[in-house]
């Protein structure tokens, strides 16, 4: 059994969100307290019974708690029936010793449907694909850059990994997106999703994507919102002194796993050229940093830095209004002064901020005021930065 880095509440009720196949159900089943009543809303019987009569869930739960000594109730894929949250709120208030564990692969129907998020009665956690620190002995950088780190791929051969990822993308397009209510233009969304994967980690230009995919700009923006709400990706905003100005400029967008990115780009086989490797390596470092923030429950936020002249720093970490690190990501085995242009420009405006380059160098060293680190050492250093 692989120990996950996420820290789940031991006594409180909680939501656990994460994309499909990140291991939510497995994690809960491994750590759940007994006795427990499990309800999987992917199963037809549960779904039909409760979608028709949400109050039935409350009646059955009360029977379990009062007469069968149930102290934990686990509801999987809670977003399928948001109305159950009203019943769960009543049960939490009525039976404070019973804990509710609620998992889901989409927060869209909850957050955009005015669902009852339990008013602080349940805290929220996020689960990601395997992080490096969870499988350090089995972690191959080349394998992860190609296939990602979904738990369902663990210990599978290359052919099996390709099959799982191809099916993942197909099922997502044909099931998840249709369930989100945009099936009237599944072709347009399919074109958009391939474009989003091709431009993963680049500045998002809504107008250019609109022209390329032949769909309205507002539709492109809504499609990115769907990717965020269904946990398939997240946006990285540019840093500005004013938070309001940050929200008004072009963000970057990263998909949640390199294997999914490659499957959408039809790049699961063949060699990885240096440019593509650089994009995937950057995606991997950004995702590992995000996972670390979530798993440590850090209050830090991530952004990137870019000037009007094009000078750029890939990643900034900011905590309590102070930038704690400026980070460049380079998929090279020898970092030289030529790689420091963005950090030099940033340093001129922020001379007190520690600077790093996460790279493929075999050992750490310094150039000027920049700490050059092997990527594994950088991930360890994150513990001191966030």
Secondary structure, 3 states (H helix, E strand, C coil): CCCCCCCCCCCCEEEEECCCCCCHHHHHHHHCCCCEEEEECCCHHHHHHHHHCHHHHHHHHHHHHHHCCCCEEEEECHHHHCCHHHHHHHHHHHCCCCEEEEEECCCHHHHCCCCCCHHHCEEEEECCCCCHHHCCCCCCHHHHHHHCCCHHHCCCCHHHHHHHHHHHHHHHHHHHHHHCCCHHHHHHHHHHHHHHHHCCCCECCHHHHHHHHCCCHHHHHHHHHHHHHCCCEEEECECCCCHHHHHCCCCEEEECCHHHHHHHCCCCCCCCCHHHHHHHHHHHHHHHHHHHHHHCCCCCEEEEEECCCCCEEEEEEEECCEEEEEEEEECCCCCCHHHHHHHHHHHHHCCCCCEEEEECCCCCEEECCEEEEEHHHHHHHHHHHC
